[in-house]
Amino acid sequence: MATEVLVVGNFFPSVMTDLKEKFSVLHVPNAEELAQLDDAALANVEGFATFGWAPSNVIDRMPNLKLISSFGVGYDGVAADHAASNGVVVTHTPNVLNDDVANTTIMLLLATMRKLIEQNQYLRDGRWVKEGNAPLTRSIAGKKVGIVGLGRIGEAIAHKLSVFNCEVVYHSRNRKPDVPHAYYGKLVDMATDCDVLIAITPGGPATNKLIDKSVIEALGLFR
């Protein structure tokens, strides 16, 4: 008998095809529909494929569960400690998307500094013709950028920022001796000195409200 695998979420068709060729797949699109299943439907599930979501109450519904495979880098939505205490292995996909996440960060930074969305609307509303050129915006060249959490993705972002001649500094739980960027032990101090703040940390209780009112006030407006 094929191993039973629970899949929650809309995975790529190619992934679903591959899973169905190898396993007996129980596929539900979301948590709400999963909640409608009775426990008997989950009794023989041994594998759980998810987009970073596996709370303890769901894990407990699968008495034969052996593996949780989280499709993505972050797994803060997975009760990993609870799973481990029950002998369930949790996996995820670190490094796979480092470059693309860093690229997206740079894209968002450029769009924000250059007010891309506002400028696009300015043009679409006909204001360029009626009012003339859109207001000038700011370059990121030479800006001091603080990265909160200099992990794998944070380092990729820092590397890409070097192309724009940005000064990169960082704050994390511990100083990293092998990076060329200045370290700030206090986040609020870094925010005071920076033009831009990029937060690239895991979610969860450890980082909840890390970027609080004091940090936002210290960051202030672009200088």
PyMOL CGO cylinders between C-alpha atoms (Angstrom):
from pymol import cmd
from pymol.cgo import CYLINDER

trace = [
    CYLINDER, 0.00, 0.00, 0.00, 1.31, 3.46, -0.94, 0.3, 1, 1, 1, 1, 1, 1,
    CYLINDER, 1.31, 3.46, -0.94, 2.32, 5.87, 1.79, 0.3, 1, 1, 1, 1, 1, 1,
    CYLINDER, 2.32, 5.87, 1.79, -0.43, 8.39, 2.51, 0.3, 1, 1, 1, 1, 1, 1,
    CYLINDER, -0.43, 8.39, 2.51, 0.51, 12.06, 2.21, 0.3, 1, 1, 1, 1, 1, 1,
    CYLINDER, 0.51, 12.06, 2.21, -1.64, 15.03, 3.20, 0.3, 1, 1, 1, 1, 1, 1,
    CYLINDER, -1.64, 15.03, 3.20, -1.20, 18.11, 1.01, 0.3, 1, 1, 1, 1, 1, 1,
    CYLINDER, -1.20, 18.11, 1.01, -2.69, 21.39, 2.22, 0.3, 1, 1, 1, 1, 1, 1,
    CYLINDER, -2.69, 21.39, 2.22, -2.62, 24.29, -0.23, 0.3, 1, 1, 1, 1, 1, 1,
    CYLINDER, -2.62, 24.29, -0.23, -2.44, 24.82, -3.97, 0.3, 1, 1, 1, 1, 1, 1,
    CYLINDER, -2.44, 24.82, -3.97, 0.91, 23.39, -4.95, 0.3, 1, 1, 1, 1, 1, 1,
    CYLINDER, 0.91, 23.39, -4.95, 2.22, 23.62, -8.49, 0.3, 1, 1, 1, 1, 1, 1,
    CYLINDER, 2.22, 23.62, -8.49, 0.59, 21.09, -10.86, 0.3, 1, 1, 1, 1, 1, 1,
    CYLINDER, 0.59, 21.09, -10.86, 3.98, 19.50, -11.59, 0.3, 1, 1, 1, 1, 1, 1,
    CYLINDER, 3.98, 19.50, -11.59, 4.55, 18.96, -7.86, 0.3, 1, 1, 1, 1, 1, 1,
    CYLINDER, 4.55, 18.96, -7.86, 1.11, 17.42, -7.43, 0.3, 1, 1, 1, 1, 1, 1,
    CYLINDER, 1.11, 17.42, -7.43, 1.67, 15.11, -10.40, 0.3, 1, 1, 1, 1, 1, 1,
    CYLINDER, 1.67, 15.11, -10.40, 4.98, 13.94, -8.95, 0.3, 1, 1, 1, 1, 1, 1,
    CYLINDER, 4.98, 13.94, -8.95, 3.46, 13.34, -5.51, 0.3, 1, 1, 1, 1, 1, 1,
    CYLINDER, 3.46, 13.34, -5.51, 0.54, 11.39, -6.93, 0.3, 1, 1, 1, 1, 1, 1,
    CYLINDER, 0.54, 11.39, -6.93, 2.90, 9.14, -8.87, 0.3, 1, 1, 1, 1, 1, 1,
    CYLINDER, 2.90, 9.14, -8.87, 4.73, 8.19, -5.69, 0.3, 1, 1, 1, 1, 1, 1,
    CYLINDER, 4.73, 8.19, -5.69, 2.15, 8.39, -2.89, 0.3, 1, 1, 1, 1, 1, 1,
    CYLINDER, 2.15, 8.39, -2.89, -1.50, 8.14, -2.03, 0.3, 1, 1, 1, 1, 1, 1,
    CYLINDER, -1.50, 8.14, -2.03, -2.37, 11.84, -1.82, 0.3, 1, 1, 1, 1, 1, 1,
    CYLINDER, -2.37, 11.84, -1.82, -5.11, 13.45, 0.26, 0.3, 1, 1, 1, 1, 1, 1,
    CYLINDER, -5.11, 13.45, 0.26, -5.33, 17.02, -1.06, 0.3, 1, 1, 1, 1, 1, 1,
    CYLINDER, -5.33, 17.02, -1.06, -7.29, 19.81, 0.60, 0.3, 1, 1, 1, 1, 1, 1,
    CYLINDER, -7.29, 19.81, 0.60, -6.97, 23.45, -0.53, 0.3, 1, 1, 1, 1, 1, 1,
    CYLINDER, -6.97, 23.45, -0.53, -6.97, 25.18, 2.85, 0.3, 1, 1, 1, 1, 1, 1,
    CYLINDER, -6.97, 25.18, 2.85, -7.16, 24.87, 6.62, 0.3, 1, 1, 1, 1, 1, 1,
    CYLINDER, -7.16, 24.87, 6.62, -10.92, 25.40, 6.68, 0.3, 1, 1, 1, 1, 1, 1,
    CYLINDER, -10.92, 25.40, 6.68, -11.60, 22.36, 4.53, 0.3, 1, 1, 1, 1, 1, 1,
    CYLINDER, -11.60, 22.36, 4.53, -9.07, 20.32, 6.49, 0.3, 1, 1, 1, 1, 1, 1,
    CYLINDER, -9.07, 20.32, 6.49, -11.03, 21.09, 9.64, 0.3, 1, 1, 1, 1, 1, 1,
    CYLINDER, -11.03, 21.09, 9.64, -14.13, 19.55, 8.03, 0.3, 1, 1, 1, 1, 1, 1,
    CYLINDER, -14.13, 19.55, 8.03, -12.46, 16.14, 7.68, 0.3, 1, 1, 1, 1, 1, 1,
    CYLINDER, -12.46, 16.14, 7.68, -13.02, 13.63, 10.44, 0.3, 1, 1, 1, 1, 1, 1,
    CYLINDER, -13.02, 13.63, 10.44, -10.03, 12.14, 12.22, 0.3, 1, 1, 1, 1, 1, 1,
    CYLINDER, -10.03, 12.14, 12.22, -10.50, 8.77, 10.50, 0.3, 1, 1, 1, 1, 1, 1,
    CYLINDER, -10.50, 8.77, 10.50, -9.52, 10.38, 7.19, 0.3, 1, 1, 1, 1, 1, 1,
    CYLINDER, -9.52, 10.38, 7.19, -6.15, 11.35, 8.69, 0.3, 1, 1, 1, 1, 1, 1,
    CYLINDER, -6.15, 11.35, 8.69, -5.47, 8.20, 10.68, 0.3, 1, 1, 1, 1, 1, 1,
    CYLINDER, -5.47, 8.20, 10.68, -2.98, 6.71, 8.19, 0.3, 1, 1, 1, 1, 1, 1,
    CYLINDER, -2.98, 6.71, 8.19, -1.28, 9.89, 7.00, 0.3, 1, 1, 1, 1, 1, 1,
    CYLINDER, -1.28, 9.89, 7.00, 2.50, 9.60, 7.29, 0.3, 1, 1, 1, 1, 1, 1,
    CYLINDER, 2.50, 9.60, 7.29, 3.62, 12.67, 5.35, 0.3, 1, 1, 1, 1, 1, 1,
    CYLINDER, 3.62, 12.67, 5.35, 2.34, 16.26, 5.45, 0.3, 1, 1, 1, 1, 1, 1,
    CYLINDER, 2.34, 16.26, 5.45, 3.25, 18.72, 2.66, 0.3, 1, 1, 1, 1, 1, 1,
    CYLINDER, 3.25, 18.72, 2.66, 2.47, 22.33, 3.52, 0.3, 1, 1, 1, 1, 1, 1,
    CYLINDER, 2.47, 22.33, 3.52, 3.30, 25.96, 2.75, 0.3, 1, 1, 1, 1, 1, 1,
    CYLINDER, 3.30, 25.96, 2.75, 4.79, 26.67, 6.18, 0.3, 1, 1, 1, 1, 1, 1,
    CYLINDER, 4.79, 26.67, 6.18, 1.66, 25.85, 8.18, 0.3, 1, 1, 1, 1, 1, 1,
    CYLINDER, 1.66, 25.85, 8.18, 1.36, 22.97, 10.64, 0.3, 1, 1, 1, 1, 1, 1,
    CYLINDER, 1.36, 22.97, 10.64, -0.01, 23.91, 14.08, 0.3, 1, 1, 1, 1, 1, 1,
    CYLINDER, -0.01, 23.91, 14.08, 0.17, 21.45, 16.95, 0.3, 1, 1, 1, 1, 1, 1,
    CYLINDER, 0.17, 21.45, 16.95, -3.56, 20.67, 16.93, 0.3, 1, 1, 1, 1, 1, 1,
    CYLINDER, -3.56, 20.67, 16.93, -3.33, 19.57, 13.29, 0.3, 1, 1, 1, 1, 1, 1,
    CYLINDER, -3.33, 19.57, 13.29, -0.22, 17.48, 13.95, 0.3, 1, 1, 1, 1, 1, 1,
    CYLINDER, -0.22, 17.48, 13.95, -2.03, 15.74, 16.78, 0.3, 1, 1, 1, 1, 1, 1,
    CYLINDER, -2.03, 15.74, 16.78, -4.80, 14.64, 14.42, 0.3, 1, 1, 1, 1, 1, 1,
    CYLINDER, -4.80, 14.64, 14.42, -2.34, 12.41, 12.54, 0.3, 1, 1, 1, 1, 1, 1,
    CYLINDER, -2.34, 12.41, 12.54, -1.16, 9.66, 14.92, 0.3, 1, 1, 1, 1, 1, 1,
    CYLINDER, -1.16, 9.66, 14.92, 1.05, 7.98, 12.28, 0.3, 1, 1, 1, 1, 1, 1,
    CYLINDER, 1.05, 7.98, 12.28, 2.68, 11.17, 11.00, 0.3, 1, 1, 1, 1, 1, 1,
    CYLINDER, 2.68, 11.17, 11.00, 6.42, 10.81, 10.38, 0.3, 1, 1, 1, 1, 1, 1,
    CYLINDER, 6.42, 10.81, 10.38, 7.37, 13.81, 8.24, 0.3, 1, 1, 1, 1, 1, 1,
    CYLINDER, 7.37, 13.81, 8.24, 6.30, 17.44, 7.71, 0.3, 1, 1, 1, 1, 1, 1,
    CYLINDER, 6.30, 17.44, 7.71, 7.70, 18.97, 4.53, 0.3, 1, 1, 1, 1, 1, 1,
    CYLINDER, 7.70, 18.97, 4.53, 7.38, 22.75, 4.47, 0.3, 1, 1, 1, 1, 1, 1,
    CYLINDER, 7.38, 22.75, 4.47, 7.58, 24.25, 0.98, 0.3, 1, 1, 1, 1, 1, 1,
    CYLINDER, 7.58, 24.25, 0.98, 9.52, 27.44, 1.64, 0.3, 1, 1, 1, 1, 1, 1,
    CYLINDER, 9.52, 27.44, 1.64, 12.32, 28.92, 3.71, 0.3, 1, 1, 1, 1, 1, 1,
    CYLINDER, 12.32, 28.92, 3.71, 10.26, 30.05, 6.69, 0.3, 1, 1, 1, 1, 1, 1,
    CYLINDER, 10.26, 30.05, 6.69, 8.60, 27.55, 8.96, 0.3, 1, 1, 1, 1, 1, 1,
    CYLINDER, 8.60, 27.55, 8.96, 7.53, 29.77, 11.85, 0.3, 1, 1, 1, 1, 1, 1,
    CYLINDER, 7.53, 29.77, 11.85, 3.95, 28.55, 11.23, 0.3, 1, 1, 1, 1, 1, 1,
    CYLINDER, 3.95, 28.55, 11.23, 5.04, 24.98, 11.88, 0.3, 1, 1, 1, 1, 1, 1,
    CYLINDER, 5.04, 24.98, 11.88, 5.00, 23.69, 15.47, 0.3, 1, 1, 1, 1, 1, 1,
    CYLINDER, 5.00, 23.69, 15.47, 8.45, 22.20, 14.93, 0.3, 1, 1, 1, 1, 1, 1,
    CYLINDER, 8.45, 22.20, 14.93, 9.26, 21.61, 18.61, 0.3, 1, 1, 1, 1, 1, 1,
    CYLINDER, 9.26, 21.61, 18.61, 5.92, 19.90, 19.14, 0.3, 1, 1, 1, 1, 1, 1,
    CYLINDER, 5.92, 19.90, 19.14, 6.50, 17.76, 16.07, 0.3, 1, 1, 1, 1, 1, 1,
    CYLINDER, 6.50, 17.76, 16.07, 9.99, 16.78, 17.24, 0.3, 1, 1, 1, 1, 1, 1,
    CYLINDER, 9.99, 16.78, 17.24, 8.67, 15.82, 20.66, 0.3, 1, 1, 1, 1, 1, 1,
    CYLINDER, 8.67, 15.82, 20.66, 6.40, 13.36, 18.88, 0.3, 1, 1, 1, 1, 1, 1,
    CYLINDER, 6.40, 13.36, 18.88, 9.14, 11.93, 16.69, 0.3, 1, 1, 1, 1, 1, 1,
    CYLINDER, 9.14, 11.93, 16.69, 8.04, 13.83, 13.57, 0.3, 1, 1, 1, 1, 1, 1,
    CYLINDER, 8.04, 13.83, 13.57, 10.79, 15.18, 11.30, 0.3, 1, 1, 1, 1, 1, 1,
    CYLINDER, 10.79, 15.18, 11.30, 10.31, 18.71, 9.91, 0.3, 1, 1, 1, 1, 1, 1,
    CYLINDER, 10.31, 18.71, 9.91, 12.02, 19.82, 6.69, 0.3, 1, 1, 1, 1, 1, 1,
    CYLINDER, 12.02, 19.82, 6.69, 12.06, 23.07, 4.73, 0.3, 1, 1, 1, 1, 1, 1,
    CYLINDER, 12.06, 23.07, 4.73, 13.90, 24.55, 1.72, 0.3, 1, 1, 1, 1, 1, 1,
    CYLINDER, 13.90, 24.55, 1.72, 16.63, 26.96, 2.86, 0.3, 1, 1, 1, 1, 1, 1,
    CYLINDER, 16.63, 26.96, 2.86, 18.75, 28.79, 0.26, 0.3, 1, 1, 1, 1, 1, 1,
    CYLINDER, 18.75, 28.79, 0.26, 16.46, 27.92, -2.67, 0.3, 1, 1, 1, 1, 1, 1,
    CYLINDER, 16.46, 27.92, -2.67, 14.91, 31.39, -2.88, 0.3, 1, 1, 1, 1, 1, 1,
    CYLINDER, 14.91, 31.39, -2.88, 17.62, 33.56, -1.33, 0.3, 1, 1, 1, 1, 1, 1,
    CYLINDER, 17.62, 33.56, -1.33, 18.41, 35.36, -4.58, 0.3, 1, 1, 1, 1, 1, 1,
    CYLINDER, 18.41, 35.36, -4.58, 14.80, 35.91, -5.61, 0.3, 1, 1, 1, 1, 1, 1,
    CYLINDER, 14.80, 35.91, -5.61, 13.77, 37.23, -2.19, 0.3, 1, 1, 1, 1, 1, 1,
    CYLINDER, 13.77, 37.23, -2.19, 16.76, 39.57, -2.24, 0.3, 1, 1, 1, 1, 1, 1,
    CYLINDER, 16.76, 39.57, -2.24, 15.80, 40.72, -5.75, 0.3, 1, 1, 1, 1, 1, 1,
    CYLINDER, 15.80, 40.72, -5.75, 12.24, 41.38, -4.62, 0.3, 1, 1, 1, 1, 1, 1,
    CYLINDER, 12.24, 41.38, -4.62, 13.54, 43.41, -1.68, 0.3, 1, 1, 1, 1, 1, 1,
    CYLINDER, 13.54, 43.41, -1.68, 15.64, 45.58, -3.98, 0.3, 1, 1, 1, 1, 1, 1,
    CYLINDER, 15.64, 45.58, -3.98, 12.66, 45.96, -6.33, 0.3, 1, 1, 1, 1, 1, 1,
    CYLINDER, 12.66, 45.96, -6.33, 10.44, 47.14, -3.47, 0.3, 1, 1, 1, 1, 1, 1,
    CYLINDER, 10.44, 47.14, -3.47, 13.12, 49.51, -2.21, 0.3, 1, 1, 1, 1, 1, 1,
    CYLINDER, 13.12, 49.51, -2.21, 13.57, 51.09, -5.65, 0.3, 1, 1, 1, 1, 1, 1,
    CYLINDER, 13.57, 51.09, -5.65, 9.80, 51.32, -6.13, 0.3, 1, 1, 1, 1, 1, 1,
    CYLINDER, 9.80, 51.32, -6.13, 9.42, 53.03, -2.75, 0.3, 1, 1, 1, 1, 1, 1,
    CYLINDER, 9.42, 53.03, -2.75, 12.26, 55.50, -3.13, 0.3, 1, 1, 1, 1, 1, 1,
    CYLINDER, 12.26, 55.50, -3.13, 11.31, 56.33, -6.71, 0.3, 1, 1, 1, 1, 1, 1,
    CYLINDER, 11.31, 56.33, -6.71, 7.57, 56.35, -5.89, 0.3, 1, 1, 1, 1, 1, 1,
    CYLINDER, 7.57, 56.35, -5.89, 6.94, 54.06, -8.83, 0.3, 1, 1, 1, 1, 1, 1,
    CYLINDER, 6.94, 54.06, -8.83, 3.32, 53.28, -7.98, 0.3, 1, 1, 1, 1, 1, 1,
    CYLINDER, 3.32, 53.28, -7.98, 2.43, 56.94, -7.42, 0.3, 1, 1, 1, 1, 1, 1,
    CYLINDER, 2.43, 56.94, -7.42, 4.26, 58.02, -10.57, 0.3, 1, 1, 1, 1, 1, 1,
    CYLINDER, 4.26, 58.02, -10.57, 2.48, 55.36, -12.61, 0.3, 1, 1, 1, 1, 1, 1,
    CYLINDER, 2.48, 55.36, -12.61, -0.89, 56.62, -11.34, 0.3, 1, 1, 1, 1, 1, 1,
    CYLINDER, -0.89, 56.62, -11.34, 0.16, 60.22, -12.01, 0.3, 1, 1, 1, 1, 1, 1,
    CYLINDER, 0.16, 60.22, -12.01, 0.70, 59.28, -15.65, 0.3, 1, 1, 1, 1, 1, 1,
    CYLINDER, 0.70, 59.28, -15.65, -2.48, 57.19, -15.97, 0.3, 1, 1, 1, 1, 1, 1,
    CYLINDER, -2.48, 57.19, -15.97, -4.58, 60.00, -14.51, 0.3, 1, 1, 1, 1, 1, 1,
    CYLINDER, -4.58, 60.00, -14.51, -3.36, 62.34, -17.24, 0.3, 1, 1, 1, 1, 1, 1,
    CYLINDER, -3.36, 62.34, -17.24, -1.65, 64.62, -14.77, 0.3, 1, 1, 1, 1, 1, 1,
    CYLINDER, -1.65, 64.62, -14.77, 1.63, 64.58, -16.71, 0.3, 1, 1, 1, 1, 1, 1,
    CYLINDER, 1.63, 64.58, -16.71, -0.11, 66.32, -19.60, 0.3, 1, 1, 1, 1, 1, 1,
    CYLINDER, -0.11, 66.32, -19.60, -2.15, 68.66, -17.40, 0.3, 1, 1, 1, 1, 1, 1,
    CYLINDER, -2.15, 68.66, -17.40, 0.36, 69.48, -14.67, 0.3, 1, 1, 1, 1, 1, 1,
    CYLINDER, 0.36, 69.48, -14.67, 3.74, 68.72, -16.20, 0.3, 1, 1, 1, 1, 1, 1,
    CYLINDER, 3.74, 68.72, -16.20, 6.50, 66.45, -14.95, 0.3, 1, 1, 1, 1, 1, 1,
    CYLINDER, 6.50, 66.45, -14.95, 5.83, 64.41, -11.86, 0.3, 1, 1, 1, 1, 1, 1,
    CYLINDER, 5.83, 64.41, -11.86, 7.60, 65.47, -8.65, 0.3, 1, 1, 1, 1, 1, 1,
    CYLINDER, 7.60, 65.47, -8.65, 11.22, 64.45, -8.31, 0.3, 1, 1, 1, 1, 1, 1,
    CYLINDER, 11.22, 64.45, -8.31, 12.04, 61.38, -6.26, 0.3, 1, 1, 1, 1, 1, 1,
    CYLINDER, 12.04, 61.38, -6.26, 15.09, 60.08, -4.41, 0.3, 1, 1, 1, 1, 1, 1,
    CYLINDER, 15.09, 60.08, -4.41, 17.88, 57.75, -5.47, 0.3, 1, 1, 1, 1, 1, 1,
    CYLINDER, 17.88, 57.75, -5.47, 19.08, 54.93, -3.24, 0.3, 1, 1, 1, 1, 1, 1,
    CYLINDER, 19.08, 54.93, -3.24, 22.68, 55.64, -4.23, 0.3, 1, 1, 1, 1, 1, 1,
    CYLINDER, 22.68, 55.64, -4.23, 24.76, 56.54, -1.21, 0.3, 1, 1, 1, 1, 1, 1,
    CYLINDER, 24.76, 56.54, -1.21, 21.97, 55.83, 1.27, 0.3, 1, 1, 1, 1, 1, 1,
    CYLINDER, 21.97, 55.83, 1.27, 22.73, 54.15, 4.57, 0.3, 1, 1, 1, 1, 1, 1,
    CYLINDER, 22.73, 54.15, 4.57, 20.69, 50.96, 4.75, 0.3, 1, 1, 1, 1, 1, 1,
    CYLINDER, 20.69, 50.96, 4.75, 20.21, 49.03, 7.96, 0.3, 1, 1, 1, 1, 1, 1,
    CYLINDER, 20.21, 49.03, 7.96, 19.43, 45.32, 7.69, 0.3, 1, 1, 1, 1, 1, 1,
    CYLINDER, 19.43, 45.32, 7.69, 17.65, 43.72, 10.63, 0.3, 1, 1, 1, 1, 1, 1,
    CYLINDER, 17.65, 43.72, 10.63, 18.68, 40.07, 10.58, 0.3, 1, 1, 1, 1, 1, 1,
    CYLINDER, 18.68, 40.07, 10.58, 21.79, 39.42, 8.52, 0.3, 1, 1, 1, 1, 1, 1,
    CYLINDER, 21.79, 39.42, 8.52, 21.16, 35.77, 7.71, 0.3, 1, 1, 1, 1, 1, 1,
    CYLINDER, 21.16, 35.77, 7.71, 21.49, 34.09, 4.32, 0.3, 1, 1, 1, 1, 1, 1,
    CYLINDER, 21.49, 34.09, 4.32, 18.93, 36.36, 2.65, 0.3, 1, 1, 1, 1, 1, 1,
    CYLINDER, 18.93, 36.36, 2.65, 20.16, 39.43, 4.51, 0.3, 1, 1, 1, 1, 1, 1,
    CYLINDER, 20.16, 39.43, 4.51, 23.67, 38.85, 3.19, 0.3, 1, 1, 1, 1, 1, 1,
    CYLINDER, 23.67, 38.85, 3.19, 22.31, 38.44, -0.36, 0.3, 1, 1, 1, 1, 1, 1,
    CYLINDER, 22.31, 38.44, -0.36, 20.48, 41.77, -0.01, 0.3, 1, 1, 1, 1, 1, 1,
    CYLINDER, 20.48, 41.77, -0.01, 23.63, 43.45, 1.31, 0.3, 1, 1, 1, 1, 1, 1,
    CYLINDER, 23.63, 43.45, 1.31, 25.62, 42.16, -1.66, 0.3, 1, 1, 1, 1, 1, 1,
    CYLINDER, 25.62, 42.16, -1.66, 23.09, 43.53, -4.15, 0.3, 1, 1, 1, 1, 1, 1,
    CYLINDER, 23.09, 43.53, -4.15, 22.97, 46.90, -2.38, 0.3, 1, 1, 1, 1, 1, 1,
    CYLINDER, 22.97, 46.90, -2.38, 26.71, 47.29, -2.94, 0.3, 1, 1, 1, 1, 1, 1,
    CYLINDER, 26.71, 47.29, -2.94, 25.99, 47.77, -6.66, 0.3, 1, 1, 1, 1, 1, 1,
    CYLINDER, 25.99, 47.77, -6.66, 24.04, 50.91, -5.74, 0.3, 1, 1, 1, 1, 1, 1,
    CYLINDER, 24.04, 50.91, -5.74, 26.89, 52.24, -3.58, 0.3, 1, 1, 1, 1, 1, 1,
    CYLINDER, 26.89, 52.24, -3.58, 24.79, 51.97, -0.43, 0.3, 1, 1, 1, 1, 1, 1,
    CYLINDER, 24.79, 51.97, -0.43, 26.41, 51.86, 2.97, 0.3, 1, 1, 1, 1, 1, 1,
    CYLINDER, 26.41, 51.86, 2.97, 25.13, 48.69, 4.63, 0.3, 1, 1, 1, 1, 1, 1,
    CYLINDER, 25.13, 48.69, 4.63, 24.99, 48.21, 8.41, 0.3, 1, 1, 1, 1, 1, 1,
    CYLINDER, 24.99, 48.21, 8.41, 23.17, 45.56, 10.39, 0.3, 1, 1, 1, 1, 1, 1,
    CYLINDER, 23.17, 45.56, 10.39, 21.57, 44.51, 13.65, 0.3, 1, 1, 1, 1, 1, 1,
    CYLINDER, 21.57, 44.51, 13.65, 21.13, 40.91, 14.75, 0.3, 1, 1, 1, 1, 1, 1,
    CYLINDER, 21.13, 40.91, 14.75, 21.20, 38.88, 17.93, 0.3, 1, 1, 1, 1, 1, 1,
    CYLINDER, 21.20, 38.88, 17.93, 24.93, 38.32, 17.49, 0.3, 1, 1, 1, 1, 1, 1,
    CYLINDER, 24.93, 38.32, 17.49, 27.76, 40.07, 15.68, 0.3, 1, 1, 1, 1, 1, 1,
    CYLINDER, 27.76, 40.07, 15.68, 29.02, 38.20, 12.62, 0.3, 1, 1, 1, 1, 1, 1,
    CYLINDER, 29.02, 38.20, 12.62, 32.84, 38.36, 12.48, 0.3, 1, 1, 1, 1, 1, 1,
    CYLINDER, 32.84, 38.36, 12.48, 33.09, 37.39, 8.81, 0.3, 1, 1, 1, 1, 1, 1,
    CYLINDER, 33.09, 37.39, 8.81, 31.08, 40.25, 7.24, 0.3, 1, 1, 1, 1, 1, 1,
    CYLINDER, 31.08, 40.25, 7.24, 32.40, 43.70, 6.22, 0.3, 1, 1, 1, 1, 1, 1,
    CYLINDER, 32.40, 43.70, 6.22, 29.40, 45.67, 7.50, 0.3, 1, 1, 1, 1, 1, 1,
    CYLINDER, 29.40, 45.67, 7.50, 29.21, 47.70, 10.71, 0.3, 1, 1, 1, 1, 1, 1,
    CYLINDER, 29.21, 47.70, 10.71, 27.25, 46.08, 13.53, 0.3, 1, 1, 1, 1, 1, 1,
    CYLINDER, 27.25, 46.08, 13.53, 24.76, 47.81, 15.83, 0.3, 1, 1, 1, 1, 1, 1,
    CYLINDER, 24.76, 47.81, 15.83, 23.96, 46.17, 19.14, 0.3, 1, 1, 1, 1, 1, 1,
    CYLINDER, 23.96, 46.17, 19.14, 20.85, 48.33, 19.59, 0.3, 1, 1, 1, 1, 1, 1,
    CYLINDER, 20.85, 48.33, 19.59, 18.26, 48.42, 16.84, 0.3, 1, 1, 1, 1, 1, 1,
    CYLINDER, 18.26, 48.42, 16.84, 17.00, 51.88, 17.77, 0.3, 1, 1, 1, 1, 1, 1,
    CYLINDER, 17.00, 51.88, 17.77, 20.53, 53.28, 17.40, 0.3, 1, 1, 1, 1, 1, 1,
    CYLINDER, 20.53, 53.28, 17.40, 20.81, 51.80, 13.92, 0.3, 1, 1, 1, 1, 1, 1,
    CYLINDER, 20.81, 51.80, 13.92, 17.43, 53.21, 12.94, 0.3, 1, 1, 1, 1, 1, 1,
    CYLINDER, 17.43, 53.21, 12.94, 18.54, 56.65, 14.10, 0.3, 1, 1, 1, 1, 1, 1,
    CYLINDER, 18.54, 56.65, 14.10, 21.56, 56.54, 11.79, 0.3, 1, 1, 1, 1, 1, 1,
    CYLINDER, 21.56, 56.54, 11.79, 19.90, 54.97, 8.73, 0.3, 1, 1, 1, 1, 1, 1,
    CYLINDER, 19.90, 54.97, 8.73, 17.91, 56.23, 5.78, 0.3, 1, 1, 1, 1, 1, 1,
    CYLINDER, 17.91, 56.23, 5.78, 16.33, 52.84, 5.10, 0.3, 1, 1, 1, 1, 1, 1,
    CYLINDER, 16.33, 52.84, 5.10, 15.54, 49.86, 7.30, 0.3, 1, 1, 1, 1, 1, 1,
    CYLINDER, 15.54, 49.86, 7.30, 15.07, 46.35, 5.89, 0.3, 1, 1, 1, 1, 1, 1,
    CYLINDER, 15.07, 46.35, 5.89, 13.70, 43.67, 8.20, 0.3, 1, 1, 1, 1, 1, 1,
    CYLINDER, 13.70, 43.67, 8.20, 14.46, 40.13, 7.07, 0.3, 1, 1, 1, 1, 1, 1,
    CYLINDER, 14.46, 40.13, 7.07, 13.88, 38.02, 10.17, 0.3, 1, 1, 1, 1, 1, 1,
    CYLINDER, 13.88, 38.02, 10.17, 11.75, 34.96, 10.90, 0.3, 1, 1, 1, 1, 1, 1,
    CYLINDER, 11.75, 34.96, 10.90, 8.32, 35.56, 12.43, 0.3, 1, 1, 1, 1, 1, 1,
    CYLINDER, 8.32, 35.56, 12.43, 7.17, 34.27, 15.79, 0.3, 1, 1, 1, 1, 1, 1,
    CYLINDER, 7.17, 34.27, 15.79, 7.37, 35.33, 19.44, 0.3, 1, 1, 1, 1, 1, 1,
    CYLINDER, 7.37, 35.33, 19.44, 11.13, 36.04, 19.32, 0.3, 1, 1, 1, 1, 1, 1,
    CYLINDER, 11.13, 36.04, 19.32, 10.69, 38.84, 16.77, 0.3, 1, 1, 1, 1, 1, 1,
    CYLINDER, 10.69, 38.84, 16.77, 7.14, 39.95, 17.54, 0.3, 1, 1, 1, 1, 1, 1,
    CYLINDER, 7.14, 39.95, 17.54, 7.02, 43.78, 17.70, 0.3, 1, 1, 1, 1, 1, 1,
    CYLINDER, 7.02, 43.78, 17.70, 10.76, 43.98, 17.10, 0.3, 1, 1, 1, 1, 1, 1,
    CYLINDER, 10.76, 43.98, 17.10, 10.10, 46.98, 14.86, 0.3, 1, 1, 1, 1, 1, 1,
    CYLINDER, 10.10, 46.98, 14.86, 8.15, 49.01, 17.38, 0.3, 1, 1, 1, 1, 1, 1,
    CYLINDER, 8.15, 49.01, 17.38, 7.17, 52.67, 17.73, 0.3, 1, 1, 1, 1, 1, 1,
    CYLINDER, 7.17, 52.67, 17.73, 10.57, 53.69, 19.06, 0.3, 1, 1, 1, 1, 1, 1,
    CYLINDER, 10.57, 53.69, 19.06, 12.34, 52.19, 16.04, 0.3, 1, 1, 1, 1, 1, 1,
    CYLINDER, 12.34, 52.19, 16.04, 9.95, 53.80, 13.56, 0.3, 1, 1, 1, 1, 1, 1,
    CYLINDER, 9.95, 53.80, 13.56, 10.29, 57.19, 15.24, 0.3, 1, 1, 1, 1, 1, 1,
    CYLINDER, 10.29, 57.19, 15.24, 14.07, 56.85, 15.28, 0.3, 1, 1, 1, 1, 1, 1,
    CYLINDER, 14.07, 56.85, 15.28, 14.09, 56.06, 11.56, 0.3, 1, 1, 1, 1, 1, 1,
    CYLINDER, 14.09, 56.06, 11.56, 12.07, 59.18, 10.79, 0.3, 1, 1, 1, 1, 1, 1,
    CYLINDER, 12.07, 59.18, 10.79, 11.70, 60.50, 7.24, 0.3, 1, 1, 1, 1, 1, 1,
    CYLINDER, 11.70, 60.50, 7.24, 14.24, 60.04, 4.48, 0.3, 1, 1, 1, 1, 1, 1,
    CYLINDER, 14.24, 60.04, 4.48, 17.16, 62.30, 5.14, 0.3, 1, 1, 1, 1, 1, 1,
]
cmd.load_cgo(trace, "trace")
